Amino acid sequence: MLSIGSRTKGYEITNWSRYGSGEDVVPEYYEPTSLSLDYELLYEYGLLDLWKTLGEKYERGEM
């Protein structure tokens, strides 16, 4: 399960369905992983446009 939240300076994407890792982890234990993205990175440096382009290529089967 992915969630996207708005932050003061950008967005945070959290993957809630990542299994925990390590020797003593319980199989049903989830260990969320988060990625924070500033507005500047997404809009001014073009990361959002790049993701859109890659998504379109993926949908067309080009990658």
Helices and strands as residue ranges (DSSP letters): E 2-6, E 10-15, E 33-38, H 39-39, I 40-44, H 47-59
